[in-house]
Amino acid sequence: MNKTRLVMMAALLGSAMGLAACQSTTAQKPSIEAEQRHAHQKRELTPEQRAEWQAKREQRLEHREQMRAKHKAERAKVEQACQGKKIGERVNVQLNNRVIEGTCEVRFTPDKSQFKRGSNATT
C-alpha cells in the first residue's frame, strides 16, 4: 500500500510540474488605445480650445439653471393644485401644454396611464 501511495504521489507531483512548465506567460505590451488615452490626458489645451470649453461649460450651467427653475415652477403648480382641496378629490394640473389628471392625497399623485408612450396629450 505504501508503494502505491508513493507511486501516486510521484505521478501527481510529476504531472503538476509538467503542467507548470508548459504554461509560460509572456509580458503583455500596452495596447495602442491605452497609450493614446494616456497621451490624450497629458495634452494641454490651447487658449482657443480652453475658451471654447469654458463657453460650453457656462452654456451647460445656464441650461441646468433654467431647467431647475422650470421644474421648481412645475412643482409649485402641483402643490397649489391641492391647496384647499379635500383628500381624494380629483384635480387637473396643466404642465407643458398637457393636462394631467390626478388625485389629492397627502400630495398630488398623477394617473400613470397618461405617461405611457403613444398617448395623446389632452388639452
N, C-alpha and C positions, 0 to 999 in steps of 0.2 A: 504494500500500500504506500509506503514511503517512496518507492521508486516511481510509482505512477504520479504521485503528488509532485515529485521533483521534476519529472518529465513535463507535466502540465504547466508548472511554474516557468520552466525554461522556455517552453513553446510560447507562453503568454508574453514573457519578457522579450523574447526574440521578435515576435510579431509587433509588439509595441515599438521597439527600437526601429524595426524596418519601416513602419508607417511614419515614424517621426523623421527618419532620414529622407524619405521621399517627399515630404512636404516642406519645401523651402519657400520662403516668401521673398519676393523682390520688392525693393523700395519703390513706392509709387511716386511718380512725378506729379507735381501740382498741375492741375488742369488749366487749360488756357483761360477758361471762364473765371477761375479763381484769381488768376494773375490779372485779368482785365478788371475784375471787380476791385482788386486791391489798388491797381493803378488809378481807377476811377475815383476811389476815395481820397487819394493823395492829391488829385488835381486841384489847383487853385482856380477860383473864378476870376474872370476878367472884370474890370469895373462895369462894363456894359452888361455882362451876364448877371453880376450882383444886383445892378439896378433893376433889371428885368425880373429877377427872382423876388426882389423886395416889393416891386409893384404888384406881382401876382399874389404875394403873401398878404399885402394890405387889401387887395380886392377880395380874397377869400375871407379875411377877418370881417370886412364890411358886409359881405353877403351873409356870414354867420350871424352877425348882429341884427341884420334885417329879418332873418328867419326867426331869431329869438323874439324880436318884438312882435312879429306876426303871430307866432304861437302863443305868446302871452296874451295878446288881444283875443285870440280864439278861446283860450281858457277862461278869460273874463266873461265872454259872451255866454259860455256854457254855465258858468257859475251864476250869472244873472238870470238865466232862464228858469232856474228852480227857486229863486228867491220869492218867498211869499206863497209858494205852492204847497199843496199837501203831498205827503209821501204816497207814491203810487199813481200820481196824476201824470197824464201824457203831456209831453211838451215837444214843440218843434223848434229846432235851432238852425239858423241859416249860416252856413260857413262855405266860403268859396263857391258861390253860385249853386249850392246844394242845400236842400232842406233835409235835415237829419231828424228823424223822429226818435224819441226816447222816453224814458220814464224817470220821474224824480224819485230817487230813493234817498239815501243819506247824501248821495251825489248823483249826478246825471249819468245814466247808462244808455248808450245808443243801441239801437237794434242792429245786430250783427249782419242781418241779411242785406243791408244796404251797402256793405263794404265788399261784397263778392264781386268778382270780375264780371264784366258784361252787363251789370245792372245800370240802367239809365238814371241819370240824376233827375229828381223830381223838383220842380220849382213852384 
